[in-house]
Amino acid sequence: MSYFKDKVIAITGGSDGIGKAMVEFFIEKGAKVATCGRNYDKLYQLELSHSNVLLHTLTCDVSKESDCKRFIESTLKTFGKIDILINNAGISMRALFNETSPDVLKTVMDINFWGAVYCTKFALPSILENKGTIVGISSIAGYRGLPGRSGYSASKFALQGWMEALRTELLHSDVNVMWICPGFTASNIRNTALNTKGQAQGESPMDEGAMMKAETVARLTAEAIEKRERTVVMTFTGKRTVFMNRFFPSLADKLVYKFFFRNGQLTK
Ligand SMILES: NC(=O)c1ccc[n+]([C@@H]2O[C@H](COP(=O)([O-])OP(=O)(O)OC[C@H]3O[C@@H](n4cnc5c(N)ncnc54)[C@H](OP(=O)(O)O)[C@@H]3O)[C@@H](O)[C@H]2O)c1
């Protein structure tokens, strides 16, 4: 029998990309899944393909504490408990700091960091009761600051630091706290990334076809949850970046610059 059978899993940002792939994966494994996003139509489309016995959705903006409270409370009301919370909802940015209002960085922090804090705060009593798992979908940008994504990197560093502290606080509680770092994954995230004006850039500057599939991220995340791992860096490039940055940080500066810039212009 699947480890996830009859488990209740709350996934933020399940209407697209990696979150949507996780919703599909866990329902297929027999879990009951609750998810949220800001766009009602996308959630409605998701609902159409699943029974409401297995899927609960709610329109919610995770940057708002009251929305996170509604999401978690409605999940508890619908399914009676939460075993696993996956803090996945996220947004990125593509804007050099010197040309960008701090408001852009604040928007990214509010969603990627505070959204995870709020949802975890409200879900924690049930997760403690059920000896469950709290997952953060982080990024290599949480280990290595990436140009054009200063607010995104800040949000993922903050997420990991907070989760590491929480993991330690809960070490003897039977709750596992873990964070996952996918590699570049084909999704909507580069289209919605905020530009210097705080607007979605509306296109991906990278070859989405050459990236990891969201379904692979979902499967590897599920395996890590089942094994109660601490952290997962999913790709070789990711592992190499973490290693280089730890032991050769000045060289890492040059290599990262070379990857993201061409003739002094940010190209990725
Ligand atoms: N794709 C990658 O290359 C990559 C790599 C490493 C890590 N990640 C991380 O993976 C996670 C998922 O990203 P993705 O690539 O799947 O992006 P995506 O395709 O853009 O999906 C993002 C999901 O989050 C939701 N969301 C965004 N802002 C929200 C908010 N304020 N409140 C509630 N939901 C919100 C979106 O729905 P609405 O727009 O309807 O709200 C959508 O369902 C993120 O945390 C990201 O940082 C992605």
The ligand as an ORCA input file, in Angstrom:
! r2SCAN-3c Opt
* xyz 0 1
  N      10.574     26.130    -11.903
  C      11.817     26.187    -11.439
  O      12.798     26.252    -12.216
  C      12.057     26.138     -9.949
  C      13.341     25.816     -9.486
  C      13.572     25.774     -8.119
  C      12.555     26.038     -7.234
  N      11.304     26.350     -7.704
  C      10.257     26.654     -6.714
  O       9.152     25.801     -6.954
  C       7.955     26.421     -6.486
  C       6.882     26.308     -7.544
  O       7.290     27.044     -8.692
  P       6.851     26.674    -10.181
  O       8.081     26.651    -10.980
  O       5.956     25.511    -10.199
  O       6.060     28.026    -10.568
  P       4.676     28.261    -11.325
  O       4.493     27.320    -12.448
  O       4.658     29.724    -11.616
  O       3.592     27.920    -10.208
  C       3.503     28.712     -9.061
  C       2.258     28.335     -8.273
  O       2.214     29.163     -7.080
  C       0.978     29.882     -7.060
  N       1.184     31.191     -6.418
  C       2.019     32.183     -6.802
  N       1.880     33.232     -5.982
  C       0.931     32.879     -5.071
  C       0.330     33.546     -3.973
  N       0.657     34.819     -3.652
  N      -0.592     32.890     -3.240
  C      -0.964     31.624     -3.571
  N      -0.437     30.954     -4.600
  C       0.493     31.578     -5.336
  C       0.560     30.006     -8.536
  O      -0.842     30.207     -8.674
  P      -1.472     31.687     -8.874
  O      -0.592     32.417     -9.823
  O      -2.855     31.425     -9.390
  O      -1.504     32.310     -7.533
  C       0.972     28.626     -9.046
  O      -0.003     27.674     -8.727
  C       8.341     27.858     -6.136
  O       8.493     27.995     -4.735
  C       9.670     28.047     -6.824
  O      10.477     29.009     -6.178
  C      11.030     26.395     -9.048
*
